[in-house]
Amino acid sequence: MFRNLRELYQYRGLLLSLTQRELKARYRNSFLGFLWTFLNPMLQMAVYTLLFSVYMRQKMEAYTYFVFVGLLPWIWFSSSLGAGASAISDRRDLLTKVRFPAQVLPASVVTTNLINFLLSLPLMVVLGMFFGRYPSWHMVAFPLVVVTQLCVTLALAYLISSLNVTFRDLQQIVTNLLTLWFFVTPIFYQATTIPERFRTLAVMANPMAVMVTSYQAIFYEQRLPDAAPLLLWMAISFGLLWVASEIFERRREEFAEFI
């Protein structure tokens, strides 16, 4: 892991360049351009708000804001894994170059989506203020949640992208698993609605459930996140990143051959 992180720092200029190119290319030739960074989560929020507050009657105060708080980190996570799966297999043009740092490719995908997430935060704060949820001192815990989610997301991106080079079906499997993962993560319903006998396992075993409920605690409930699950996944995320980095490093020599 330390070698990967050291090389990421060494090639930080390349990482920044690839991230900038990805941000520019994402909405190239679209009429609204960068506004889609804000419109995509807003449109998804509108759909789920209509579904669960009108048709299925979720009776929660400021339900629209509750959904938006959960959607933003999920979009960062799912977009990173969805695009990260093919980050290696789709870049033969770069990997056939001498000494190209392959670990930069999944990292640039995760970083691009992290930037989109951070750029959407002011919109979330404004929406919260509209519903009477003003920023509070509990936001001091926000960086811890972001760092934990970053480590989990980067670890999974490394792992999936390296395996997808030889097992191309993995990209399709990940897409379908993300759909299932979305519905078992308490984004449009509260974790307290999960039956009590399953609740602890359903939240603790799901890193995104821990991340989403932590963001909900900070922004929606205006309290500190539950320490035990967050600290547990913070420790797990570092271990997971170490394992994924080792697997990525061992498979890196095979990338050019298989793609």
Secondary structure, DSSP 4 states (H G I P E B T S, - for coil): -HHHHHHHHHTHHHHHHHHHHHHHHHTTT-SSGGGHHHHHHHHHHHHHHIIIIIIS----TTHHHHHHHHHHHHHHHHHHHHHHTTTTTT-HHHHTSTT--TTHHHHHHHHHHHHHHHHHHHHHHHHHHHTT----GGGGGHHHHHHHHHHHHHHHHHHHHHHHTT-TTHHHHHHHHHHHHHHTSSSSS-GGGS-HHHHHHHHHT-HHHHHHHHHIIIIIS-SPPPHHHHHHHHHHHHHHHHHHHHHHHHHGGGHHHH-
